[in-house]
Amino acid sequence: MPEIMSCDFEVHGIVQGVSFRMYTERQAKSLGVKGWCMNTPHDTVKGQIEGSPEAFEQMKVWLQKTGSPTCRIEKVDFSEPKKLPDYTFTNFSIRH
């Protein structure tokens, strides 16, 4: 049984109106990471990610360093990572 890591995230900076969610979904799917993301009323993007330890770490770094081409990431808050017995999401989706 492979290990699955999970955490919540919130990205601060210029992350709305710059296709951040679309790029996040694309990156998550390319890594095999499941979860979701959405815009918040506070001009941030928040969500949850679940994946193998390697994919999970790669996704966290991507959220902190890369994002969408025109975004400006100021900081990312991550919750304490949790180990899950199984995935709670079937894919990665954008919530509205």
Helices and strands as residue ranges (DSSP letters): E 4-14, H 20-31, E 34-39, E 45-51, H 53-65, E 72-78, E 82-84, E 92-94
